[in-house]
Amino acid sequence: MATTWTIKVDNSMDKAANRAVDMLGYMSKAELIREAMREFLLRRGIFALVGDTQNIPKIAESPAESLEHLLKLSLPLEELEKIIDDTRDEVEAFVFPKEEENP
């Protein structure tokens, strides 16, 4: 049995979801949102709290596993390279934050 959710989001979140659907090969925003919610609930341990252990989907536990998942999406090489570069930039910015310049 399934339940339907109806939620309102602002335009910027809708644009981001549309972009993610296009870039990552999801069939719809609904598919993207379901996967995002599953990952959120998994990471927060909420599936375990409600006792739903048989339907817990697996999330990537390593960069190699994440890359393997991306490769299975059959994205064009340029899109894969952009995703990898963007991710590398985000990690580098987090690990090595730039000092703010004083005007």
N, C-alpha and C positions, 0 to 999 in steps of 0.2 A: 504494500500500500504506500502511496506517496502523498505528500502534502505540497500544496502550491504556496509559495511566498510571493507577496507583492510588496516591493520596497521602492522608495523614492531615493534617487541619488542626484547629485548636482551634475551639471553638464561636463565639468572636467573629469569626474569619475567615469561618466558614460563614455567620453572620448578615450580615456585610458583603457577601459574595458574593450572597446571596439578595436583599438590598436593591438592589444594583447591577443584578441581573437585572430586578427589578421596575421600577426607576426608568428604566433605559436601554433597555428594550425587547428585551433578549436573549431568545432562545427557551429557553435553559438555562444552567446554571452552566458546563457544558462549553464552550459557545460563548464566554462571557465569558472563561474561563480561556485558551482558545486565542488569543483576540485579545490578551489581556494578555501572554501569553508571546511572541507575535509582536512586539508593540511593544517589550518588554524586549530581545529579541534584536536587533531593528533598532537600538534606541538604543545598545546596547553594541557594535554592529558585528559581531556573531557570525555573522549570515547571510553576510557578506562573507568571514569567516574560513573557513567551510566550503565556500565557492564556490557557494552556492545563490543566484544572482542573478536567475534567471528567475522564481522564486516569491516574491520579496520584495514583501510588501504595502506600500502607501503609507500613511504616517502623516501626520497634520495638521502642516503647517509654520507655520501662523499661527492667531491667534485667530479670524479670519474663517472659515478652513477648518474649524476645530473647531465653530464655531457652525453652519455649513452642515450638517455631519454631524449635529449634534443636531437640527436642524430636520427632517432626513430621517427621523428616528426617529418622527415624528408623536406626540410626547408632548403631554399636555395643557399648555396655556399656563402653568398654575400650577407644574407640574413644571419646565418650561424656565426660568421666572423664578427658581425656587429654586436650580437648578443654576448659573445665571449669577451670582446673588447670592452663593452659597457660594464659587464660584470667585473672584469679585472680593474677598471677604473674606479668602480664603487668600492671594491675591497681595498685598493691602494689608498683611496681617500679616507677610508675608515681607519686603516692601520697607521697611515702616515698623514695625519691632518696638516693642512697648510696653515701656517700662522697668519692671522688676519693682519693686513697691512693697515698701518695708521696713516690717515691722510695728513 
